[in-house]
Amino acid sequence: MTLHSTARQRLCMMDARLRMIMENPEEGAVTAEYAVVLVAATGFAALLVAILKSDAVRTLLMNIIKKALNVG
């Protein structure tokens, strides 16, 4: 392969990549948004677990459940 043909092939590949990027500039944006939502949801779940493990909340929930079961 000559230097001219190698340079031409690389130039064609670069042109193809640029055309693809320009056609779909936000191709990875959806994946990044899902990642951000997943991290936020995991943080929120951890916060809820911490709150529900507290004695005050546990007592409150148990009282609500006891009252609901004794309504009959």
N, C-alpha and C positions, 0 to 999 in steps of 0.2 A: 504494500500500500504506500503510495507516495504521500509526501507531506501535504500536497494540495488536496488530495482526496480525503485524507484524515481530517484536515481543517474543515473541509466542506461538510463531511459527515457530522462533525461536532457542532458546526454552525446550524445544521438542519435539526439536530437533536435539541439544541438550545432554543431554537425557534419554536419547535413543537411544545417544549415545556412552558415557554412564555405564553403561548396561545392557550394552553390548558389552564394556566394560572389565571390569565385574564378572563377566561370564560367562566370559571367558578372561583371567584376570589374569596368566598366565605365557606369553602368546602369543609374546613375543620371547625367552624364556629359552633355547629350543633353539638359536636362531641365535647367541646370545651364547656358549653352551657350545661350539658348533662353532668359533667364532672363537678361543676360548681354547685348545681342543685343537689347532687349526691353528697357532697361534703357538708352542705348546709343541713340536709335532712339527717345526716348522721350526728351532727352536732346537736340538733334539736332533740333527737332521740336520746342522746346521752344526758341532756339536761332534764328531760322528762323522767328518765330512770333515777337520776339523782334526787329529783323532787319526790318521786313516789317512794323512795327508800326512807324518807324522813319519817320520824315517829308521829309527828303531828298530822301529816297527810294520811299516813297509814291508819291512824285512829279515826280520822274523819271518814275515810272510805269504809272502814269496817262498821262504823255507826250507821252510815247510809245503807249499807247492805243489810244489816240487822233489822233496821226499820222497814226496809222493803220486804223482807221475808216474813215479818210479823204482822203485816197489814191484813192478811187473810181473815 
